[in-house]
Amino acid sequence: MSLIKLNNNGVKNITSVGSVGTGDLKFISSSLPNITYTVTVADSGGNKYFIDGVAQDTLSLYRGGTYTFDQSHSSNSGHPLRLSSTSNGTHGGGSEFTTGVTTTGTAGSAGAKTVITVPQDAPTLYYYCTNHSGMGGTANISGVSNISFTSGIDSTYKEYVFYFVNMHPSSGGNNFTFQADTGTNTNYNQTITSTSFRAFQVEDASVNSFGYRTGEDLAQSTSFQQLQMSLGNDNDQSAIGILQVFNPSSSVFVKHFLATTQTSRYNVGGTANGTGSTYNSYIAGYFNTQTPLTRFQFKMSSGNIDSGEILLYGVN
């Protein structure tokens, strides 16, 4: 299997990415947000930025996501928007934040915009006017409670593949999980039967194991299926993996899945003893329904997904 880079400032723009034996992988969607905010300026106790019509709106930006501040409206004339790690930017004694940021055009003219692809280590940011104090607001860097794919899964392909890239929890020791649902349902409570086994090795080779994980499989359960256990949340820790779902649109058969994931942990044997480890998990199972599956959701067992990307492909 061969893959090529699909990232163009956060926008995936290539549809065919190599072969997987039975056919080509066709890119469908990424979980990373790509959002455009319409910026206008109006008098609200002095000139203020309005973000999608809300004065000095407090924003939530996800690491790796791409956000465009569209300043093409004529009211932006003379009010260039920039970002800073200091409240009120240069007016508050700070400097412009430029990592992952591009600016285009002149505020108030067609095509004017400021675009940021949020770095993984970005601090809380503030948007401000370079010419006038007190116009801007806050852009918090935050995680998400779950990642849901609610479109693009249909009868077009017989197999769908989810790639997990650097999934990182907001707090350590949480499990990475998934579920599915049918039609327009959003309960994510389909009946699953599965089996799981795992291999792990501690960095200093003091502990290692390989075996069936009776506590991690499901037996006709509507719970979320665990894909990886006890993810670490240190800056250098994350989880990766692949989930294959077969013929989810079938109205005749149950829906089988296979998953292989890997994570680095800082918690061995239930004790944070300073010894890192690598965990490989292997899960197989099926959704016990003949009704087509149309949506999938991924989340941590507790807390937020702090960062990471999930890519969805179809297999010809």
MOLIN-V929511 format. One record per residue. N is the residue number from 1. RES is the residue in three letters. D_LAST is the distance of its C-alpha to the last C-alpha in Angstrom with 2 decimals. Layout:
# MOLIN-V929511
<<N,RES,D_LAST> <N,RES,D_LAST>>
This chain:
# MOLIN-V929511
<<1,MET,13.54> <2,SER,14.88> <3,LEU,15.19> <4,ILE,17.33> <5,LYS,19.54> <6,LEU,18.44> <7,ASN,21.82> <8,ASN,24.08> <9,ASN,26.99> <10,GLY,24.84> <11,VAL,22.49> <12,LYS,18.85> <13,ASN,18.35> <14,ILE,15.47> <15,THR,11.88> <16,SER,10.21> <17,VAL,11.53> <18,GLY,10.92> <19,SER,9.11> <20,VAL,9.22> <21,GLY,9.93> <22,THR,7.10> <23,GLY,4.93> <24,ASP,5.48> <25,LEU,6.72> <26,LYS,7.43> <27,PHE,10.95> <28,ILE,12.23> <29,SER,15.78> <30,SER,18.53> <31,SER,21.41> <32,LEU,23.95> <33,PRO,26.08> <34,ASN,26.65> <35,ILE,29.76> <36,THR,32.37> <37,TYR,35.94> <38,THR,38.36> <39,VAL,41.67> <40,THR,44.99> <41,VAL,48.59> <42,ALA,51.35> <43,ASP,54.77> <44,SER,54.64> <45,GLY,57.80> <46,GLY,57.08> <47,ASN,53.99> <48,LYS,50.82> <49,TYR,47.11> <50,PHE,45.26> <51,ILE,41.58> <52,ASP,39.84> <53,GLY,43.36> <54,VAL,44.49> <55,ALA,47.39> <56,GLN,46.73> <57,ASP,43.76> <58,THR,42.81> <59,LEU,39.14> <60,SER,36.70> <61,LEU,34.41> <62,TYR,31.65> <63,ARG,31.43> <64,GLY,28.68> <65,GLY,28.44> <66,THR,29.31> <67,TYR,32.18> <68,THR,33.76> <69,PHE,37.39> <70,ASP,37.77> <71,GLN,41.44> <72,SER,41.43> <73,HIS,43.79> <74,SER,47.31> <75,SER,48.81> <76,ASN,47.33> <77,SER,49.67> <78,GLY,51.65> <79,HIS,49.54> <80,PRO,46.91> <81,LEU,44.73> <82,ARG,44.13> <83,LEU,43.19> <84,SER,45.41> <85,SER,45.69> <86,THR,49.18> <87,SER,50.01> <88,ASN,51.18> <89,GLY,50.02> <90,THR,52.66> <91,HIS,55.12> <92,GLY,54.91> <93,GLY,55.51> <94,GLY,51.87> <95,SER,49.73> <96,GLU,46.54> <97,PHE,43.28> <98,THR,41.11> <99,THR,38.43> <100,GLY,35.00> <101,VAL,36.86> <102,THR,36.94> <103,THR,39.27> <104,THR,39.17> <105,GLY,41.93> <106,THR,45.14> <107,ALA,45.34> <108,GLY,46.06> <109,SER,44.43> <110,ALA,41.10> <111,GLY,38.29> <112,ALA,40.29> <113,LYS,38.29> <114,THR,38.13> <115,VAL,34.74> <116,ILE,34.29> <117,THR,31.38> <118,VAL,33.13> <119,PRO,33.89> <120,GLN,33.51> <121,ASP,37.30> <122,ALA,38.27> <123,PRO,41.46> <124,THR,42.35> <125,LEU,42.46> <126,TYR,44.73> <127,TYR,44.34> <128,TYR,47.60> <129,CYS,49.27> <130,THR,50.61> <131,ASN,53.66> <132,HIS,54.67> <133,SER,55.03> <134,GLY,53.84> <135,MET,51.06> <136,GLY,47.98> <137,GLY,46.44> <138,THR,44.36> <139,ALA,40.69> <140,ASN,40.12> <141,ILE,37.41> <142,SER,36.04> <143,GLY,33.29> <144,VAL,31.40> <145,SER,31.86> <146,ASN,28.18> <147,ILE,24.75> <148,SER,22.94> <149,PHE,19.52> <150,THR,20.42> <151,SER,17.86> <152,GLY,14.20> <153,ILE,13.33> <154,ASP,12.90> <155,SER,11.20> <156,THR,8.52> <157,TYR,6.03> <158,LYS,7.32> <159,GLU,7.67> <160,TYR,9.36> <161,VAL,11.23> <162,PHE,14.69> <163,TYR,16.54> <164,PHE,20.32> <165,VAL,22.43> <166,ASN,26.20> <167,MET,26.75> <168,HIS,30.51> <169,PRO,32.76> <170,SER,35.90> <171,SER,37.95> <172,GLY,37.67> <173,GLY,37.16> <174,ASN,34.52> <175,ASN,31.43> <176,PHE,27.91> <177,THR,26.50> <178,PHE,23.88> <179,GLN,23.72> <180,ALA,21.79> <181,ASP,22.98> <182,THR,22.44> <183,GLY,23.03> <184,THR,25.27> <185,ASN,26.90> <186,THR,27.58> <187,ASN,29.46> <188,TYR,26.65> <189,ASN,28.34> <190,GLN,26.02> <191,THR,27.30> <192,ILE,25.87> <193,THR,26.77> <194,SER,25.89> <195,THR,27.29> <196,SER,27.81> <197,PHE,29.30> <198,ARG,30.23> <199,ALA,31.69> <200,PHE,33.94> <201,GLN,36.40> <202,VAL,39.17> <203,GLU,39.91> <204,ASP,43.36> <205,ALA,42.16> <206,SER,44.61> <207,VAL,42.08> <208,ASN,38.90> <209,SER,37.19> <210,PHE,34.30> <211,GLY,33.94> <212,TYR,32.82> <213,ARG,33.21> <214,THR,34.65> <215,GLY,35.22> <216,GLU,31.66> <217,ASP,29.91> <218,LEU,29.99> <219,ALA,31.28> <220,GLN,30.50> <221,SER,30.97> <222,THR,30.01> <223,SER,30.53> <224,PHE,28.07> <225,GLN,26.36> <226,GLN,27.56> <227,LEU,25.06> <228,GLN,27.76> <229,MET,31.54> <230,SER,34.36> <231,LEU,32.74> <232,GLY,35.33> <233,ASN,36.17> <234,ASP,38.05> <235,ASN,36.93> <236,ASP,35.50> <237,GLN,33.52> <238,SER,30.01> <239,ALA,27.04> <240,ILE,23.53> <241,GLY,20.64> <242,ILE,17.16> <243,LEU,16.32> <244,GLN,13.33> <245,VAL,13.29> <246,PHE,11.90> <247,ASN,11.59> <248,PRO,14.04> <249,SER,14.46> <250,SER,15.82> <251,SER,19.45> <252,VAL,20.28> <253,PHE,19.41> <254,VAL,20.17> <255,LYS,17.55> <256,HIS,17.33> <257,PHE,16.96> <258,LEU,17.67> <259,ALA,19.25> <260,THR,20.99> <261,THR,23.31> <262,GLN,26.27> <263,THR,29.26> <264,SER,32.65> <265,ARG,35.57> <266,TYR,39.23> <267,ASN,40.30> <268,VAL,40.95> <269,GLY,42.36> <270,GLY,42.92> <271,THR,45.23> <272,ALA,44.59> <273,ASN,46.37> <274,GLY,45.08> <275,THR,42.95> <276,GLY,39.28> <277,SER,36.68> <278,THR,33.03> <279,TYR,31.16> <280,ASN,27.92> <281,SER,26.66> <282,TYR,24.29> <283,ILE,23.44> <284,ALA,21.76> <285,GLY,22.20> <286,TYR,21.24> <287,PHE,22.04> <288,ASN,24.42> <289,THR,23.53> <290,GLN,22.04> <291,THR,21.85> <292,PRO,18.50> <293,LEU,18.27> <294,THR,17.95> <295,ARG,19.47> <296,PHE,20.02> <297,GLN,23.10> <298,PHE,24.16> <299,LYS,27.83> <300,MET,30.61> <301,SER,32.98> <302,SER,35.67> <303,GLY,36.05> <304,ASN,33.56> <305,ILE,30.55> <306,ASP,32.56> <307,SER,29.79> <308,GLY,26.25> <309,GLU,22.79> <310,ILE,19.66> <311,LEU,16.34> <312,LEU,13.41> <313,TYR,9.75> <314,GLY,6.54> <315,VAL,3.81> <316,ASN,0.00>>
